[in-house]
Amino acid sequence: MKVTTDGVLLGAWTNSVNASSILDIGTGTGLVAIMLAQKSDAYIHAIEIEPHACRQAAENVKKSPWRERISIIHSSFQDYSRYSDNRYDLIVSNPPFFTNSLKTQHEGRNLARHNETLPPDELLRGVDRLLSPSGSFCVILPYIDSSLFLVDAAMHNLYCVRRTNVKANAGKKVTRVLMELCRERRKILENNLLIHESDGDYSEDFKMLAENYYLFL
């Protein structure tokens, strides 16, 4: 639950250049919020339901150069979206996505990984309420969940405009999908991203995407 490849992918892939206000749903230890602060001038609200992760996020933000622009909020997204009057230019989420799978004895990890705490429809309903009319919503999901997620998103007037299909290794199937959704129907810009070459090294495309965040690239 520290630095995950999914989190790095989402933070590096998301276009935050024109955003002045950003919401990070399920920030964990603050990784994506800090990455977005690094490449934008936006003010960022980062929500986390799990208390220990929330404390870690606050500590990490405090030690970052962008602490004046990031606020950590201990709340469920359902409560926050119901009562907040804020509207955001950009919303991002690396949501919990395991359904009906075995849980661990670690409650914090269960909150982070299982979607009983934030089902897709409740995530989309809240995003619909908090996203500005011209805003974007960026999310990373398992490939197997992506098609149904887009069907649900359309019911909330959110449509995919950019998509990257992610493979962990050459010759493997697509495992993750990065998607940008907005309120306007447009032609989808779609491409593929390979993380590792067949020899195990990072691909050039991944290096270009993540070089500002991984010190060893």
PASEBA-1860 file (N, C-alpha, C; in nm, 3 decimals):
! residues 217
1> MKVTTDGV> 0.082/-0.121/0.000/0.000/0.000/0.000/0.086/0.127/0.000 ~ 0.214/0.112/-0.028/0.301/0.229/-0.032/0.300/0.291/-0.171 ~ 0.399/0.252/-0.253/0.406/0.300/-0.391/0.373/0.183/-0.483 ~ 0.261/0.190/-0.550/0.220/0.083/-0.640/0.238/0.126/-0.784 ~ 0.255/0.028/-0.873/0.266/0.059/-1.015/0.138/0.124/-1.065 ~ 0.022/0.076/-1.017/-0.105/0.137/-1.059/-0.109/0.285/-1.024 ~ -0.066/0.319/-0.902/-0.066/0.458/-0.860/0.028/0.543/-0.943 ~ 0.147/0.491/-0.970/0.244/0.564/-1.052/0.190/0.584/-1.193
9> LLGAWTNS> 0.129/0.479/-1.249/0.070/0.491/-1.382/-0.036/0.600/-1.386 ~ -0.126/0.600/-1.288/-0.235/0.698/-1.288/-0.180/0.839/-1.273 ~ -0.089/0.858/-1.177/-0.035/0.991/-1.153/0.044/1.044/-1.271 ~ 0.124/0.957/-1.335/0.207/1.000/-1.447/0.125/1.023/-1.573 ~ 0.023/0.940/-1.594/-0.058/0.945/-1.717/-0.158/1.059/-1.719 ~ -0.208/1.097/-1.603/-0.313/1.199/-1.594/-0.261/1.336/-1.638 ~ -0.339/1.402/-1.723/-0.307/1.537/-1.769/-0.369/1.638/-1.673 ~ -0.283/1.707/-1.598/-0.331/1.802/-1.498/-0.291/1.945/-1.528
17> VNASSILD> -0.240/1.970/-1.649/-0.182/2.100/-1.682/-0.281/2.214/-1.664 ~ -0.405/2.196/-1.708/-0.502/2.305/-1.705/-0.593/2.303/-1.582 ~ -0.567/2.216/-1.489/-0.653/2.205/-1.371/-0.607/2.300/-1.262 ~ -0.702/2.372/-1.204/-0.671/2.457/-1.088/-0.721/2.393/-0.958 ~ -0.811/2.294/-0.971/-0.862/2.223/-0.853/-0.871/2.075/-0.886 ~ -0.816/1.990/-0.796/-0.809/1.846/-0.819/-0.861/1.773/-0.696 ~ -0.935/1.665/-0.720/-0.980/1.576/-0.613/-0.921/1.438/-0.638 ~ -0.853/1.384/-0.537/-0.798/1.248/-0.543/-0.881/1.160/-0.450
25> IGTGTGLV> -0.954/1.064/-0.507/-1.045/0.978/-0.431/-0.971/0.851/-0.391 ~ -0.959/0.828/-0.260/-0.886/0.712/-0.211/-0.737/0.730/-0.225 ~ -0.685/0.834/-0.165/-0.545/0.873/-0.188/-0.444/0.775/-0.131 ~ -0.487/0.686/-0.039/-0.390/0.595/0.021/-0.289/0.672/0.103 ~ -0.163/0.660/0.067/-0.059/0.735/0.139/-0.021/0.864/0.066 ~ -0.103/0.908/-0.028/-0.085/1.040/-0.089/-0.004/1.041/-0.218 ~ 0.030/0.924/-0.270/0.118/0.916/-0.387/0.068/0.997/-0.506 ~ -0.055/0.969/-0.551/-0.106/1.034/-0.672/-0.124/1.183/-0.651
33> AIMLAQKS> -0.173/1.222/-0.533/-0.191/1.365/-0.503/-0.058/1.439/-0.512 ~ 0.047/1.381/-0.457/0.179/1.444/-0.460/0.234/1.450/-0.602 ~ 0.213/1.343/-0.680/0.258/1.343/-0.820/0.188/1.452/-0.899 ~ 0.057/1.470/-0.878/-0.017/1.572/-0.952/0.024/1.712/-0.909 ~ 0.056/1.728/-0.780/0.104/1.858/-0.734/0.239/1.891/-0.797 ~ 0.321/1.787/-0.820/0.453/1.807/-0.879/0.444/1.863/-1.021 ~ 0.339/1.827/-1.093/0.333/1.869/-1.234/0.217/1.965/-1.263 ~ 0.169/2.033/-1.161/0.063/2.132/-1.182/0.074/2.241/-1.077
41> DAYIHAIE> -0.008/2.343/-1.092/-0.019/2.449/-0.991/-0.150/2.440/-0.915 ~ -0.216/2.326/-0.926/-0.351/2.310/-0.871/-0.350/2.294/-0.719 ~ -0.464/2.327/-0.660/-0.491/2.293/-0.520/-0.562/2.159/-0.519 ~ -0.518/2.071/-0.431/-0.561/1.932/-0.434/-0.624/1.891/-0.302 ~ -0.743/1.834/-0.310/-0.806/1.769/-0.195/-0.792/1.618/-0.215 ~ -0.740/1.550/-0.113/-0.715/1.406/-0.122/-0.794/1.336/-0.011 ~ -0.887/1.249/-0.050/-0.976/1.183/0.045/-0.927/1.041/0.074 ~ -0.934/1.003/0.201/-0.898/0.867/0.240/-0.984/0.823/0.358
49> IEPHACRQ> -1.042/0.704/0.349/-1.131/0.653/0.454/-1.056/0.579/0.563 ~ -0.941/0.518/0.530/-0.870/0.436/0.627/-0.780/0.524/0.715 ~ -0.798/0.522/0.848/-0.729/0.618/0.936/-0.577/0.613/0.928 ~ -0.519/0.493/0.928/-0.373/0.482/0.928/-0.315/0.538/0.798 ~ -0.376/0.502/0.685/-0.330/0.555/0.557/-0.345/0.706/0.553 ~ -0.454/0.756/0.610/-0.477/0.900/0.612/-0.366/0.972/0.688 ~ -0.325/0.916/0.801/-0.216/0.976/0.879/-0.085/0.971/0.801 ~ -0.061/0.859/0.733/0.060/0.850/0.652/0.060/0.951/0.538
57> AAENVKKS> -0.056/0.966/0.475/-0.067/1.063/0.366/-0.037/1.204/0.416 ~ -0.093/1.239/0.531/-0.069/1.372/0.588/0.079/1.392/0.618 ~ 0.145/1.287/0.668/0.288/1.296/0.698/0.369/1.310/0.570 ~ 0.334/1.233/0.468/0.407/1.242/0.342/0.390/1.379/0.276 ~ 0.268/1.431/0.279/0.242/1.563/0.222/0.320/1.670/0.297 ~ 0.323/1.659/0.428/0.394/1.757/0.511/0.542/1.763/0.474 ~ 0.600/1.651/0.433/0.741/1.646/0.399/0.769/1.681/0.253 ~ 0.663/1.703/0.174/0.681/1.732/0.032/0.694/1.883/0.008
65> PWRERISI> 0.750/1.923/-0.105/0.762/2.066/-0.138/0.627/2.130/-0.171 ~ 0.521/2.051/-0.186/0.392/2.102/-0.232/0.286/2.098/-0.122 ~ 0.331/2.096/0.004/0.238/2.079/0.118/0.136/2.191/0.129 ~ 0.167/2.309/0.078/0.073/2.421/0.089/-0.046/2.405/-0.006 ~ -0.035/2.313/-0.103/-0.143/2.298/-0.202/-0.218/2.166/-0.192 ~ -0.186/2.084/-0.091/-0.253/1.955/-0.076/-0.319/1.946/0.061 ~ -0.446/1.913/0.064/-0.520/1.891/0.189/-0.566/1.746/0.196 ~ -0.533/1.677/0.304/-0.577/1.541/0.326/-0.707/1.543/0.407
73> IHSSFQDY> -0.807/1.471/0.359/-0.940/1.471/0.422/-0.975/1.328/0.462 ~ -1.000/1.308/0.591/-1.038/1.175/0.641/-1.190/1.162/0.630 ~ -1.236/1.088/0.529/-1.379/1.075/0.504/-1.403/0.965/0.404 ~ -1.523/0.910/0.406/-1.565/0.827/0.293/-1.599/0.919/0.177 ~ -1.582/0.869/0.056/-1.616/0.951/-0.059/-1.766/0.976/-0.065 ~ -1.845/0.879/-0.023/-1.990/0.897/-0.025/-2.032/1.017/0.060 ~ -1.978/1.027/0.181/-2.011/1.140/0.267/-1.960/1.271/0.209 ~ -1.836/1.268/0.159/-1.778/1.392/0.106/-1.857/1.442/-0.014
81> SRYSDNRY> -1.891/1.354/-0.105/-1.962/1.396/-0.226/-2.103/1.444/-0.194 ~ -2.159/1.393/-0.086/-2.295/1.431/-0.048/-2.301/1.572/0.010 ~ -2.197/1.611/0.084/-2.203/1.737/0.159/-2.112/1.847/0.105 ~ -2.018/1.815/0.018/-1.925/1.916/-0.030/-1.989/2.005/-0.136 ~ -1.955/2.133/-0.132/-1.999/2.228/-0.234/-1.891/2.253/-0.338 ~ -1.779/2.187/-0.325/-1.668/2.207/-0.419/-1.698/2.143/-0.554 ~ -1.643/2.203/-0.660/-1.646/2.146/-0.793/-1.503/2.144/-0.845 ~ -1.466/2.037/-0.913/-1.327/2.015/-0.947/-1.306/2.009/-1.098
89> DLIVSNPP> -1.192/2.066/-1.141/-1.152/2.058/-1.282/-1.105/1.918/-1.318 ~ -1.050/1.849/-1.220/-0.996/1.715/-1.242/-1.024/1.629/-1.119 ~ -1.076/1.510/-1.143/-1.093/1.410/-1.037/-1.018/1.285/-1.080 ~ -0.943/1.227/-0.987/-0.869/1.104/-1.016/-0.901/0.999/-0.911 ~ -0.890/0.873/-0.951/-0.913/0.766/-0.854/-0.844/0.637/-0.899 ~ -0.777/0.575/-0.804/-0.728/0.437/-0.817/-0.816/0.357/-0.721 ~ -0.937/0.320/-0.766/-1.039/0.272/-0.672/-1.017/0.128/-0.630 ~ -1.081/0.086/-0.520/-1.080/-0.057/-0.484/-1.155/-0.135/-0.590
97> FFTNSLKT> -1.101/-0.251/-0.630/-1.165/-0.319/-0.743/-1.180/-0.468/-0.727 ~ -1.141/-0.527/-0.614/-1.162/-0.670/-0.597/-1.304/-0.697/-0.549 ~ -1.378/-0.780/-0.622/-1.515/-0.814/-0.588/-1.524/-0.962/-0.555 ~ -1.585/-0.993/-0.440/-1.608/-1.132/-0.400/-1.480/-1.214/-0.396 ~ -1.368/-1.153/-0.364/-1.244/-1.227/-0.350/-1.207/-1.239/-0.203 ~ -1.113/-1.328/-0.173/-1.076/-1.352/-0.034/-1.015/-1.227/0.026 ~ -1.052/-1.199/0.151/-0.998/-1.084/0.220/-0.883/-1.126/0.311 ~ -0.797/-1.030/0.343/-0.687/-1.055/0.434/-0.732/-1.022/0.576
105> QHEGRNLA> -0.644/-1.046/0.671/-0.673/-1.010/0.810/-0.642/-0.864/0.838 ~ -0.590/-0.794/0.737/-0.552/-0.654/0.753/-0.667/-0.567/0.704 ~ -0.739/-0.504/0.798/-0.859/-0.431/0.761/-0.830/-0.313/0.669 ~ -0.716/-0.245/0.692/-0.681/-0.133/0.605/-0.660/-0.175/0.462 ~ -0.595/-0.291/0.442/-0.574/-0.341/0.306/-0.707/-0.381/0.243 ~ -0.797/-0.437/0.322/-0.930/-0.471/0.270/-1.004/-0.347/0.223 ~ -0.997/-0.239/0.301/-1.063/-0.115/0.261/-1.006/-0.063/0.130 ~ -0.876/-0.079/0.113/-0.810/-0.027/-0.008/-0.838/-0.111/-0.130
113> RHNETLPP> -0.865/-0.242/-0.112/-0.868/-0.332/-0.227/-1.006/-0.385/-0.264 ~ -1.103/-0.379/-0.175/-1.233/-0.440/-0.202/-1.340/-0.332/-0.221 ~ -1.421/-0.349/-0.326/-1.511/-0.240/-0.364/-1.641/-0.233/-0.286 ~ -1.655/-0.314/-0.180/-1.773/-0.299/-0.096/-1.778/-0.159/-0.033 ~ -1.661/-0.099/-0.009/-1.656/0.033/0.053/-1.686/0.144/-0.047 ~ -1.664/0.119/-0.175/-1.691/0.220/-0.277/-1.728/0.150/-0.408 ~ -1.853/0.102/-0.419/-1.898/0.037/-0.542/-1.890/0.134/-0.660 ~ -1.873/0.083/-0.781/-1.858/0.169/-0.899/-1.969/0.272/-0.916
121> DELLRGVD> -2.095/0.231/-0.891/-2.204/0.325/-0.911/-2.197/0.442/-0.813 ~ -2.156/0.415/-0.688/-2.143/0.523/-0.591/-2.025/0.613/-0.623 ~ -1.918/0.553/-0.675/-1.805/0.634/-0.721/-1.849/0.727/-0.833 ~ -1.918/0.674/-0.932/-1.960/0.754/-1.047/-2.064/0.859/-1.010 ~ -2.153/0.824/-0.919/-2.254/0.921/-0.875/-2.188/1.041/-0.808 ~ -2.089/1.014/-0.725/-2.017/1.123/-0.658/-1.935/1.206/-0.755 ~ -1.870/1.139/-0.850/-1.792/1.212/-0.950/-1.883/1.302/-1.032 ~ -1.999/1.252/-1.070/-2.095/1.331/-1.147/-2.134/1.457/-1.071
129> RLLSPSGS> -2.148/1.445/-0.941/-2.190/1.560/-0.860/-2.077/1.662/-0.843 ~ -1.953/1.617/-0.831/-1.843/1.707/-0.795/-1.761/1.757/-0.914 ~ -1.777/1.696/-1.030/-1.698/1.735/-1.146/-1.756/1.861/-1.211 ~ -1.669/1.956/-1.242/-1.714/2.078/-1.309/-1.763/2.043/-1.450 ~ -1.844/2.129/-1.513/-1.899/2.098/-1.645/-1.794/2.064/-1.750 ~ -1.678/2.127/-1.743/-1.572/2.101/-1.841/-1.459/2.015/-1.785 ~ -1.484/1.953/-1.669/-1.379/1.878/-1.602/-1.357/1.740/-1.658 ~ -1.250/1.673/-1.610/-1.215/1.538/-1.652/-1.202/1.448/-1.530
137> FCVILPYI> -1.234/1.321/-1.551/-1.222/1.218/-1.449/-1.127/1.111/-1.501 ~ -1.016/1.088/-1.431/-0.918/0.988/-1.472/-0.915/0.874/-1.371 ~ -0.912/0.751/-1.423/-0.924/0.634/-1.337/-0.841/0.520/-1.396 ~ -0.791/0.431/-1.310/-0.726/0.308/-1.355/-0.805/0.190/-1.302 ~ -0.831/0.093/-1.391/-0.915/-0.021/-1.357/-0.857/-0.149/-1.417 ~ -0.895/-0.264/-1.362/-0.863/-0.389/-1.430/-0.934/-0.393/-1.565 ~ -0.868/-0.448/-1.664/-0.928/-0.456/-1.797/-1.064/-0.525/-1.793 ~ -1.076/-0.629/-1.712/-1.200/-0.707/-1.708/-1.319/-0.624/-1.660
145> DSSLFLVD> -1.292/-0.518/-1.585/-1.400/-0.434/-1.531/-1.429/-0.311/-1.617 ~ -1.345/-0.282/-1.715/-1.351/-0.154/-1.783/-1.476/-0.135/-1.869 ~ -1.521/-0.239/-1.938/-1.637/-0.224/-2.027/-1.764/-0.193/-1.948 ~ -1.789/-0.268/-1.842/-1.907/-0.245/-1.761/-1.900/-0.108/-1.693 ~ -1.779/-0.068/-1.653/-1.762/0.063/-1.591/-1.803/0.174/-1.686 ~ -1.769/0.162/-1.813/-1.806/0.265/-1.911/-1.957/0.268/-1.936 ~ -2.021/0.152/-1.930/-2.167/0.149/-1.941/-2.230/0.224/-1.824 ~ -2.181/0.198/-1.703/-2.232/0.268/-1.585/-2.201/0.417/-1.592
153> AAMHNLYC> -2.082/0.452/-1.643/-2.043/0.592/-1.652/-2.136/0.670/-1.745 ~ -2.176/0.609/-1.856/-2.265/0.677/-1.950/-2.399/0.711/-1.887 ~ -2.441/0.632/-1.789/-2.566/0.661/-1.719/-2.554/0.786/-1.633 ~ -2.430/0.828/-1.606/-2.404/0.952/-1.532/-2.349/1.060/-1.624 ~ -2.370/1.043/-1.755/-2.326/1.140/-1.856/-2.176/1.162/-1.852 ~ -2.101/1.054/-1.836/-1.955/1.057/-1.839/-1.909/0.962/-1.949 ~ -1.823/1.012/-2.039/-1.785/0.935/-2.158/-1.634/0.933/-2.174 ~ -1.582/0.818/-2.215/-1.438/0.803/-2.231/-1.390/0.881/-2.354
161> VRRTNVKA> -1.282/0.958/-2.335/-1.223/1.034/-2.445/-1.076/0.998/-2.467 ~ -1.016/0.930/-2.370/-0.876/0.887/-2.383/-0.859/0.757/-2.306 ~ -0.785/0.664/-2.365/-0.773/0.531/-2.306/-0.636/0.472/-2.339 ~ -0.572/0.414/-2.238/-0.445/0.343/-2.257/-0.458/0.204/-2.199 ~ -0.434/0.104/-2.283/-0.439/-0.035/-2.241/-0.299/-0.078/-2.197 ~ -0.289/-0.129/-2.074/-0.158/-0.155/-2.014/-0.131/-0.305/-2.006 ~ -0.012/-0.344/-2.057/0.037/-0.481/-2.042/0.159/-0.480/-1.951 ~ 0.165/-0.575/-1.860/0.280/-0.581/-1.769/0.405/-0.627/-1.842
169> NAGKKVTR> 0.390/-0.724/-1.933/0.504/-0.781/-2.004/0.467/-0.808/-2.150 ~ 0.570/-0.811/-2.234/0.548/-0.847/-2.374/0.489/-0.988/-2.382 ~ 0.389/-1.006/-2.465/0.326/-1.136/-2.480/0.213/-1.163/-2.383 ~ 0.196/-1.076/-2.283/0.088/-1.092/-2.185/-0.038/-1.020/-2.232 ~ -0.150/-1.052/-2.170/-0.275/-0.985/-2.200/-0.280/-0.849/-2.131 ~ -0.368/-0.763/-2.179/-0.392/-0.634/-2.113/-0.450/-0.661/-1.974 ~ -0.390/-0.601/-1.873/-0.437/-0.622/-1.735/-0.500/-0.497/-1.674 ~ -0.455/-0.380/-1.716/-0.506/-0.255/-1.661/-0.548/-0.162/-1.775
177> VLMELCRE> -0.641/-0.073/-1.745/-0.684/0.029/-1.841/-0.686/0.164/-1.771 ~ -0.618/0.260/-1.830/-0.624/0.400/-1.786/-0.727/0.471/-1.873 ~ -0.820/0.542/-1.810/-0.925/0.609/-1.887/-0.947/0.751/-1.837 ~ -0.968/0.841/-1.931/-1.010/0.978/-1.902/-1.152/0.995/-1.952 ~ -1.241/1.040/-1.864/-1.382/1.059/-1.899/-1.419/1.205/-1.881 ~ -1.510/1.250/-1.965/-1.564/1.385/-1.950/-1.711/1.384/-1.988 ~ -1.774/1.499/-1.988/-1.919/1.508/-2.012/-1.954/1.519/-2.160 ~ -1.855/1.528/-2.244/-1.878/1.544/-2.388/-1.837/1.418/-2.462
185> RRKILENN> -1.923/1.372/-2.552/-1.888/1.257/-2.636/-1.788/1.301/-2.744 ~ -1.675/1.234/-2.748/-1.574/1.264/-2.850/-1.511/1.133/-2.896 ~ -1.440/1.140/-3.006/-1.366/1.024/-3.052/-1.262/0.986/-2.947 ~ -1.254/0.856/-2.917/-1.162/0.809/-2.813/-1.020/0.801/-2.869 ~ -0.927/0.865/-2.801/-0.785/0.852/-2.832/-0.733/0.731/-2.756 ~ -0.690/0.629/-2.828/-0.654/0.502/-2.763/-0.515/0.458/-2.804 ~ -0.439/0.409/-2.706/-0.308/0.352/-2.735/-0.278/0.241/-2.635 ~ -0.161/0.180/-2.651/-0.119/0.070/-2.566/0.011/0.106/-2.496
193> LLIHESDG> 0.029/0.052/-2.376/0.152/0.076/-2.301/0.204/-0.056/-2.248 ~ 0.330/-0.083/-2.275/0.399/-0.201/-2.224/0.492/-0.157/-2.112 ~ 0.482/-0.219/-1.995/0.567/-0.180/-1.882/0.705/-0.243/-1.894 ~ 0.711/-0.375/-1.917/0.838/-0.447/-1.924/0.857/-0.510/-2.062 ~ 0.978/-0.503/-2.112/1.013/-0.576/-2.233/1.031/-0.724/-2.199 ~ 1.051/-0.806/-2.301/1.065/-0.951/-2.280/1.188/-0.986/-2.197 ~ 1.289/-0.897/-2.195/1.409/-0.923/-2.114/1.394/-0.875/-1.971 ~ 1.277/-0.819/-1.937/1.253/-0.774/-1.800/1.280/-0.627/-1.776
201> DYSEDFKM> 1.348/-0.562/-1.869/1.376/-0.419/-1.854/1.249/-0.337/-1.878 ~ 1.246/-0.218/-1.818/1.134/-0.128/-1.846/1.135/-0.086/-1.992 ~ 1.017/-0.075/-2.051/1.007/-0.031/-2.190/1.041/0.117/-2.201 ~ 1.075/0.162/-2.320/1.107/0.303/-2.341/0.983/0.390/-2.317 ~ 0.867/0.341/-2.357/0.744/0.418/-2.335/0.717/0.437/-2.186 ~ 0.739/0.332/-2.107/0.718/0.345/-1.962/0.821/0.439/-1.901 ~ 0.945/0.430/-1.946/1.049/0.519/-1.895/1.013/0.665/-1.922 ~ 0.965/0.693/-2.043/0.927/0.830/-2.077/0.811/0.879/-1.991
209> LAENYYLF> 0.718/0.789/-1.961/0.602/0.826/-1.882/0.639/0.854/-1.737 ~ 0.726/0.770/-1.679/0.748/0.772/-1.535/0.884/0.828/-1.493 ~ 0.963/0.879/-1.586/1.099/0.919/-1.553/1.107/1.031/-1.449 ~ 1.005/1.112/-1.439/1.008/1.221/-1.340/0.971/1.175/-1.200 ~ 0.937/1.046/-1.186/0.889/0.996/-1.056/0.971/0.880/-1.003 ~ 1.032/0.802/-1.090/1.119/0.694/-1.048/1.263/0.740/-1.056 ~ 1.335/0.741/-0.946/1.472/0.792/-0.945/1.568/0.702/-1.021 ~ 1.533/0.573/-1.035/1.626/0.479/-1.097/1.608/0.465/-1.246
217> L> 1.514/0.540/-1.307/1.498/0.532/-1.453/1.595/0.626/-1.523
END
